[in-house]
């Protein structure tokens, strides 16, 4: 009897850990190279122990069939990956805005390693990502990220079939909305690029003897950095609001 009880309890711990752990491995802020994989798994394990009493009633008993058990585990990992990708796709809006901003200012060749995407990116893209992650953790928005995972147990019940069509549709919709949002966030820099190059083209036509490249590069840097200082608070605020609104789709 005691052995069966221990097996049942361990099964429920594993169910929580698989969904939570696979989501944390892909969540913005947690998947950075600054956080070792062992630390991420330790965070997931600690949260599993904390959340176990609250999710106990939503977890089914362990099935007798081994293959059924493996299928449930695979489903939980898939749901966790889906939640992590959803948050990561939402965060790409800011990466796109930073890419546009860096290109507009003239920093397209100034690249460094971005810990949030684990790849080379424009320096402004990394700058935007670091500021956004800092704001997310300062404002406790990462609690909302964890709350979205907890609320997913009402939407994706353990042991039921995966809603693969709806999940794929939601991911594609989220990625499309992220692209549009990133384009909106970068709209001041896109407008600046159009106006600046049109102006430089007119100056080049009116004064052919002027070395336009010698004039345009420092002017582009000065005006672009000035525009960045003016628009940066609004860009970060709009992004954080958009990110929170996306997470509330699961909380509601």
N, C-alpha and C positions, 0 to 999 in steps of 0.2 A: 504493500500500500504506500509506504513512504517512498519507495523507488518510483512508483507511478506518479506520485505527487511532484517529486523533484523533476521528473522528465517533462511533466506538463508545464511547470514553472519555467524551466530552461527553454522550452519551445517558445513560450511567449516572449521571453527576453530576446531570443534570437530574431523573432519576427520584428520587434521594434528596432533592434540594432541594425538589421539589414536595410530597412527603409531609411532610417535616420542616417546611418553611416554612409550609404551610397549617395544620399543627397548632400551631406556635408563635404564629401570629397569633390563636389562640383560647384558648391555655392561660392559666390563672390566673397572675397575676404578670407575664406577658409582654404581655398585651393591655391593660394599664393605659395611661392617657393619658400617664403619666410617661415611658413608653418610646416614642420616635418610631418610626414605621413603618419608616423606613430602618434604624434600629438593630435592629429585629426581623429584618428581612431580612438584615442583616449577620451577626447571630448565627446565623441559619439557614444562611447561606453558609459561615461558618467551621466550623460543626458538620458540614456536608456534606463539606468537605475532610477533616476529622478522621475521620469515620466511613466514608469511601469504601473504605479498605483492608479494613475489617471486614465490609462489606456487599457486596463485589465479587462473591463467589461466589453471592449470592442474587439477582443482577440478571440478567435475560435479555439477549441481544444485541438490537441495534436491528432492528426489522422493516423489510422493504423497502417495505411498503405505507405510504403517508403517512397514510391514514385510520386504519389500525391503530395507528400511532404516536400520533396524536391521542387515540384511545380510551384507550390506556394512560395517557397524561398526565392525562386527565380522571379516570380511576379512581384514580390516585395522589392527586390533589387531593381527591377525595371521601373517601378513606380518612383523609387528614390532617385534614379537617374533622370527620369522625366522631370521631377521637381527641381533637381539641380540644374538641368539644362534650361528649364523655363526661366529661372533666376539669372542664369548666365546669358541667355539670349536677351533678356531685358536690359542687362548691364551693357550690352554691346552698343546701345544707343549712345552712350557717353563716349565709347571708343571711336565711334564713327564721327561724332562731333569734334573730338580731339584731333582726328586725322584731317578733317576739313580745315580746322583752325590752324594746325601746323603747316599745311600746304599753303594756306592763304598768307600766313605771315612770312613764309620762306624757310621754314624749318623742316622741309620734307626730307632733306638729307641728314639731318641731325637725329640719329636714332640711338636708342639704348634698349636694354633688356627690361621688359615690363613684367613684374612679378605676378600681376593679376591675370595676364593672358599667357605667360610663360613663353613669350616670343619677342622678337625685335619689333619695336614700334617707334613712331615719331615721339620725340621728347614731350611734346604737349599732350599727346594721347596718354602717356604714362603719368604726366602731371595731373591731368583731369581724373584719372583712375584713382590715384593716391588720395586726392582731396575728397572724392566721392566716398571712398571706403572709410576715410576718417570721419566724415559727416554721418555715415550710416551707423558706425559704432558709437559715436558720441551721442547721437539722438536715439540710441537703443532700437534702431530699425532692424538690427539683426534678431531682436526678439520677435519681430513681426515675421521674419523669414522662418524662424523656428515654429512660430504659431501657424504659419501656412502648412508646414509639414504635419503638425498635429491635427489641423483641420482636415487634412487630406484623408484621414481615416473615416470621415463621414462621407466623403465623395468616392474614394476607392476602398471599399470594404475588403478586409483581409479574407482571402479564400474565394472571392468571386472572380469571374473572368475579367481580363483586362479590356478596357475600352480603348483599344488600339487606334481605331478610327478617330475618336474624339481627341485622344492624346496627340496624334499626329497633326490633326487640324488645329488644335490649340497651339502647338509649337510653331507651326507655320504662320498662324495669325500673330503670335507674339513676336516672331522674327520680323514680320512685315511692319507691325506697329513700331518696333524698335528702330527700323530703318527710317520710317517717316519721322519719328520723334528725334532721332539723331540729325536728320536733315533740318528739322525746325530749330533745334538747339544751335546748329551751326549756321543758321540763316544770316546773322550779322556778318560773319566772315565770308560767306558766299557772296553777299551783296558788296562787301568791301573789295573782294577780288575782281568782280565784274567792273565796278566803278574805277578801281585803280588802274587796271589794264587798259580800259577804254580811254582813261585820261592820259596814260603814258603813250598810247597809240596816237592820240590827237597831238600831243606835244611833239612826238617824233615826226609827224607830218608837217607841223607848223615850223619846226626848227630842225631841219635835217642835219645841220652841222653839230648839234648837241649830242654828246655821248649819252644816250638814254639809259644804257645799262649801268653806267657809273652813277647816274642820278637815282634810278629806280630802286636799286637794292637797299641802300640805307633808308630811303624814304618808306619803302615797304616794311622794313623792320620797325622803324619808329612808330609809324601809324598803326601797324598790326599789333604791336605790344601795347600801345595805348588803348586800342579797342579791346584787347584781352583784359586789361585791368578794369575797364568799365563794365564789360559784359560777364565776367567770370562769376560773380555772386549770383546773378540771375540764372545763368546756365546751370550751375550746380543746384540751385533751389528748384528749378523746373524739373531737373532730372530726378532729384530725390522725391519730389511729389509724384512724378510718373511712376517711379519704382514702387513707392508705397501703394499707389492706386492699383498696380498690377497684382501685388501680393494680397490685397484685400479681396480680390476675386475668389480666392480660396477661403479667406476668413469669413466671407458672407455666405 
